[in-house]
Amino acid sequence: MSRPTATEPEFAEVFGPHLSRATGDRLDPGVVPDKTVKTHCCFCGQQCGIELLVKDNRVIGFEPWLEFPFNHGKLCPKGVKRYLQGAHPDRLLHAQVRDEHARGGFRPVAYDEAVSRVAAEIERIQSAHGPQAFGVLSGASLTTEKAYLMGKFARVCLKTPYIDYNGRLCMVSAAAANKKAFGIDRAANPWSDIPKAEIVWISGANVAECAPITTDYVWQARENGGRVIVVDPRLTPLARTCDLFLPIKPGRDAALFSGVLNLMIEHDWLDHAFIDAHTTGFTDLARAAAEWTPARTAAVTGIAERSIRQAAEWWGTARTSFLLHARGIEHHTHGVQNCLGAINIVLASGRIGREGCGYATITGQGNGQGGREHGQKCDQLPGGRDIANPEHRAHVAGVWGVAPDDLPGPGVDCYEMLRKVDRGEIRGLLSLCFNPAVSLPDSAFVKRMLEKLEFYAVIDFFLSETARYADVVLPGSLHEEDEGIVTTAEGRVIKINKAVDPPGEAREDWRIVQDLARALGRERGFTFVGPAAILAELREASRGGVADYAGIGYERLEREHGVFWPCPSADHPGTPRLFEPGSTNPVARGAGPFYFPDGKARFLPASYTSPAEEVDADYPLLLTTGRVVSHFLSGAQTRRIGPLVDHCPEPFIEVHAQLASRLGLADGDLATAATRRGAITLRVSVVKTIRPDTIFIPYHWPDGKSANALTIAAQDPISKIPEYKVCAARLTKAGEAR
Amino acid sequence: MPVPESHEFFIDPRRCIGCNACVQACTECDTHKGHAMIQLDYVDRGASPQTVPVVCMHCDSPTCAEVCPADAIKRTGDGVVQTARKPRCIGCNNCVLACPFGVPKMSTGMNLMMKCDMCYDRTSIGKKPMCASVCPSQALFFGTREEMARLRPASRVLNVFRFGNQTITTRVNMLVPGQAFVESLDVLSALHEPAAGNDAAENVLLDGMEAPHAG
């Protein structure tokens, strides 16, 4: 049992979050930086280009990088203030070991001593209980080189099947649906196709707060004469000016897409030539869609029937279109079905694989895309290869210099790993840049499992809420302290450049992982001299795979402002738009354009089932969660940046005025939101821009402010994504009995 | 070097997403480092997420300067109205009270009126203002009218405002819908009109509730 060694205030006093604000050099306009470094934002999947200003090994400010083609200098508030996390007072400068007598529950130790301790505990647990008794939880904000190394470390060094990553909480439903329908898991288009679309359909994506740069692309489409349709239970800032708003009841997206498809079939708003030439399964799908009459669709989704008809007509009759979605349709027990529904109306329209005609999911995490392509997802090997496929295993084993049979088989998703902790099958964990105590649903269970571990080691740069449960914390590196590649929401591979050195005894994460391999006496395959050497091996491991990076090198990425994968050779131009006639396709080999041997996309019925938890008399409301613009994910970074905290210091419960009036709540009152997992008390924000049967809480905060104390750990059976976006809740004025 | 005449500032409130990037970026500008000279307001958060960025409009005949008893507020030859000159400003607040756009702010700590100077440290050396550079939705834009015409074919620009009998022309332009054939924006009468779109938003959300809910 590893209960935290200090109270929350004691941890906070020593390890923060303290707030970083501009002082000294950062406020002095007379200070001349030593250098400027062109790199990218450390936060979301858009990875905006930014120039960091550096003086005396500290990032002191930024300049907009106007030439970078994705964002042309544009940044959201997180990007503007990201430079304040460098030289932060909470930064871990030394390794720490738990010590209940020490202030803050940890005492610093020499780096080598900490590494030896972690290696000894891994050795002890694996000797006693087998290699699979130790697991790895990795991160989706790491560079692709680090993600690749973590996958190789788990399978080759630790010989455990149990590695998964926090991208599991992001876009795996979209990834699974894309693979089922298209044979490839990547946004089909660059964002430059958005402004060329006559219709932009956005489902379950609060673009203004989660991907702010994308609003410019969407509104440019509108400026060019296009229409925008937004589907969301909340009237978001982008929805405010859309042409048609569909206020869907959370968790009913597959029904809406089937209803729209049914109307497209009824009115023959179909591209028959495309369907005949490039798809399979339409007849079966059409039969399944027939039951989704407008009346039934309206009844299930809570959207007025005339709005559904209008949406279908606009979508069905457009010449060009772009469909975007995000976690709002993906964070569900049937997230994959929702995404298949979206794909079905795209394929039925035939509007994919050409200019201005596209489909994409908006990646939430910094390297959600690249992070899963190259081997830290429990069922994948580098190159997007399938760990259960003998050919795929043989290729990667060859690059790694091991026998294919020595590679473990598929593991399980990160939440299931915790259930294995519960059953005593996993006894030790190593995590890297993952904050499950805040980010996983039903956090009371998550914390119990962290306490149950025999040994827990964490690599991170701040002592996160999860690291409080660790036995040993190794001081890792910030985004600006290392180099490497990431893959953006568009599928564009870009270069992250190092601006400063890690301070104190902090190390680049890849060094720490290799130090652990050496301390275990298993360093063969873990002697890379730097990220460039890791990338060289990654390129070989990905060669011939679906996610082929073989032609992608650092110099080229900088010169060309990124390269879209697949890019099988140095002289290949990359593939900005998938499914174009004649585009690279290692699976169809000329049959194309889709990534199946016959080159055809699959229509698959998007079956509708209601969410895991329905409302009832005890819990009559729907709870949904999401982001605010000034914070990022579990807030481990942004809750330490003063100006961002000033902008949004606390979570809140968003409530419709009609519901507030029924419950006797006024704007700013304290109210308690409760589900079957827990209860939290926050101030209410009374608005008319949310469905009256739904409440919303942003999820970036820990402990008593944590939305994930309420959310349900139900998961999609295919993607294993948790159902963060809907569960049954009740709301009462604070202090009042039910 | 003056701010080039060809480059103008444009505001499109329809595009504003309330993200605060402009406010955060403004604190990074060298001339007032650490202080934001732009403000971002919700019109009526209860009814709508509509927000509006407020910058100095850089009037051709700035009321703030006209009412300044100490002659502390200067308009440069290139049309940029500057923060009050520190040696002259007496902190009387006349400018704050007089500006019809509600822009100047009194820094009580410094006893000085401070306001947006269109990032003069940047624009006078050929860079764009910090807020317009970063604005992710491009609700704020700095460039030429030709660029604007190309990028916003469905919009038109307007820089004449009426406040009762006072008509003000500004160096900063507002974008309005292309089909809105108005020559000037009558701000005072607009104050008494309901914010457009709010009723529709409420209706559409309540409309959905009327449908019976099958699971």
Interface residues (C-beta under 8 A of the other chain):
Chain A: A22 L27 D28 P29 G61 F62 P64 L66 N71 G73 K74 L75 C76 P77 G79 V80 K81 A208 E209 P212 I213 T215 D216 W219 Q220 R222 E223 N224 G225 L235 T236 P237 L238 R240 T241 F245 P247 I248 K249 R296 A298 A299 V300 G302 I303 A304 E305 S307 S610 E614 V629 S630 P643 L644 H647 H656 A657 Q658 D667 S685 V686 V687 K688 T689 I690 R691 P692 D693
Chain B: R14 R15 C16 I17 G18 C19 N20 A21 V23 Q24 A25 T27 E28 D30 T31 K33 G34 R45 G46 A47 S48 P49 Q50 T51 D121 K128 M130 S133 V134 C135 P136 S137 Q138 L151 R152 P153 A154 S155 G197 N198 A201 E202 V204 L205 L206 D207 G208 M209 E210 A211 P212 H213 A214 G215
